Amino acid sequence: MREIGRRAGVDPALIHHYFGTKDALLVAALRPEIDVVEMFAGITADTESPGTEFLRRILGFWESNPQQRTRAIALLRVAVTHAEVAGGLREFFLGVARTALADVMAADHREERIGLMISQIAGLVMARYVLDVPAVAGATPEELAQRVGPNIDRYLTGDMTVDSWHS
């Protein structure tokens, strides 16, 4: 942090004051720069498939912003082995989902719904951009949105009773 302070021309104590730790600074530096409200504007309860549209916009953002994608992938890779980075990334993803889909999501089991949705999207992102799973990495963003989006819709508005998931 001293080196960062030196290069930035500020006292390292200032960096420590605002970020606390190196991991928190890393999260802040690599976090995607998006306007969540603008990016997901128009996704409402009237949207035919809000999960598909949400996923379409996420993948579209990543595909059209390679610098942002690179930063986010670096953050994902570090998060796997650093709990503090994982916590910062988790809060970012949860915040995006809560902001973007608050008006779409069913009122019951909200945190479970968001958690399942984030797990689906994080798995998809890892498979496509980090693990380079051929069938996922080779699909178009629209193909992925059409194939995975209905799962996101189910998490958003589906019946959350355990018995309903077995049918």
DRENPA-353356 format. One record per residue (C-alpha): chain; residue number from 1; z, y, x. Coordinates in steps of 0.2 Angstrom, whole numbers, plus 2048, in hexadecimal, padded with zeros to 3 digits. Layout:
% residues N
 mol seq   z   y   x
   A NUM   Z   Y   X
...
//
This chain:
% residues 167
 mol seq   z   y   x
   A   1 800 800 800
   A   2 803 80B 80F
   A   3 7F1 809 814
   A   4 7EB 80D 803
   A   5 7F5 81D 802
   A   6 7EF 822 813
   A   7 7DD 81F 80E
   A   8 7E0 828 7FD
   A   9 7E9 837 806
   A  10 7F9 834 7FD
   A  11 80A 82F 801
   A  12 80C 81C 7FE
   A  13 81C 81F 7F4
   A  14 811 828 7E7
   A  15 806 818 7E5
   A  16 816 80D 7E4
   A  17 81D 819 7D7
   A  18 80E 818 7CC
   A  19 80A 805 7CF
   A  20 81A 7FD 7D5
   A  21 812 7EE 7DE
   A  22 802 7E9 7E7
   A  23 7FE 7DD 7D9
   A  24 800 7EB 7CC
   A  25 7F5 7F7 7D6
   A  26 7E8 7E9 7D7
   A  27 7E8 7E7 7C4
   A  28 7E5 7F9 7C2
   A  29 7D7 7FA 7CF
   A  30 7CD 7EB 7C8
   A  31 7D0 7ED 7B6
   A  32 7C0 7EF 7AC
   A  33 7BD 801 7A7
   A  34 7B9 800 794
   A  35 7BC 80B 785
   A  36 7C2 7FD 77A
   A  37 7C1 808 76A
   A  38 7AF 80D 76E
   A  39 7A9 7FB 774
   A  40 7AF 7F2 764
   A  41 7AC 800 757
   A  42 7A5 7F9 747
   A  43 7AD 7E8 748
   A  44 7B6 7E8 737
   A  45 7BC 7DC 72A
   A  46 7AA 7DE 723
   A  47 7A1 7D8 732
   A  48 799 7C7 72F
   A  49 7A0 7BF 73E
   A  50 7AC 7CA 747
   A  51 7B0 7BD 754
   A  52 79E 7BB 759
   A  53 79B 7CE 759
   A  54 7AB 7D0 764
   A  55 7A5 7C3 770
   A  56 793 7CA 770
   A  57 79A 7DB 776
   A  58 7A5 7D3 783
   A  59 797 7C9 78B
   A  60 78B 7D8 789
   A  61 797 7E3 792
   A  62 799 7D7 7A0
   A  63 787 7D3 7A2
   A  64 781 7E5 7A2
   A  65 78F 7EB 7AE
   A  66 78E 7E0 7BD
   A  67 79B 7EB 7C7
   A  68 7A8 7EA 7B9
   A  69 7A4 7D7 7B7
   A  70 7A7 7D5 7CA
   A  71 7B8 7DE 7C9
   A  72 7BD 7D4 7BA
   A  73 7B9 7C4 7C2
   A  74 7C3 7C9 7D2
   A  75 7D1 7CD 7C7
   A  76 7D0 7BC 7BE
   A  77 7CF 7B3 7CE
   A  78 7DF 7BB 7D5
   A  79 7E8 7B9 7C4
   A  80 7E7 7A6 7C6
   A  81 7F3 7A7 7D4
   A  82 7FD 7B7 7D2
   A  83 809 7B8 7C3
   A  84 80A 7CB 7C3
   A  85 7F7 7CD 7C3
   A  86 7F6 7C0 7B5
   A  87 802 7C9 7AB
   A  88 7F9 7DA 7AD
   A  89 7E8 7D1 7A9
   A  90 7F0 7C9 79A
   A  91 7F7 7D9 793
   A  92 7E6 7E1 795
   A  93 7DD 7D3 78C
   A  94 7EA 7D3 77E
   A  95 7E9 7E6 77C
   A  96 7D6 7E5 77B
   A  97 7D7 7D7 76D
   A  98 7E5 7E0 764
   A  99 7DB 7F1 764
   A 100 7CA 7EA 760
   A 101 7CF 7DD 753
   A 102 7DE 7E4 74A
   A 103 7D5 7E8 73A
   A 104 7CC 7D7 73A
   A 105 7DA 7CB 73E
   A 106 7E4 7C2 731
   A 107 7F5 7C8 72F
   A 108 7FE 7B7 732
   A 109 800 7B0 744
   A 110 7F9 7BF 74C
   A 111 7FF 7BB 75E
   A 112 7FA 7A9 75C
   A 113 7E9 7AF 756
   A 114 7E7 7BB 765
   A 115 7ED 7AE 771
   A 116 7E1 7A1 76C
   A 117 7D3 7AD 76C
   A 118 7D7 7B4 77D
   A 119 7D8 7A2 783
   A 120 7C6 79E 77D
   A 121 7BF 7AE 784
   A 122 7C8 7AC 795
   A 123 7C2 79A 796
   A 124 7B0 79F 792
   A 125 7B0 7AD 79F
   A 126 7B8 7A1 7AC
   A 127 7AB 794 7A8
   A 128 79C 7A0 7A9
   A 129 7A1 7AC 7B7
   A 130 7AD 7A3 7C2
   A 131 7AA 790 7C1
   A 132 797 793 7BD
   A 133 797 784 7B1
   A 134 784 782 7AF
   A 135 783 780 79C
   A 136 78E 790 79A
   A 137 787 79A 7A9
   A 138 775 796 7A4
   A 139 777 79B 791
   A 140 773 7AC 78B
   A 141 781 7B8 786
   A 142 77A 7B6 774
   A 143 77A 7A3 775
   A 144 78C 7A3 77A
   A 145 791 7B0 76D
   A 146 788 7A5 75F
   A 147 790 795 766
   A 148 7A2 79B 76A
   A 149 7A3 7AA 75D
   A 150 7A7 79F 74E
   A 151 7B7 798 758
   A 152 7BC 7AA 75A
   A 153 7BA 7AD 747
   A 154 7C5 79E 743
   A 155 7D2 7A5 74F
   A 156 7D1 7B6 746
   A 157 7D1 7B1 734
   A 158 7D2 79E 732
   A 159 7E0 794 72B
   A 160 7ED 792 739
   A 161 7F7 784 731
   A 162 7F7 775 73D
   A 163 7EF 769 730
   A 164 7E0 774 72D
   A 165 7DB 772 73F
   A 166 7D9 75F 73D
   A 167 7CC 760 730
//
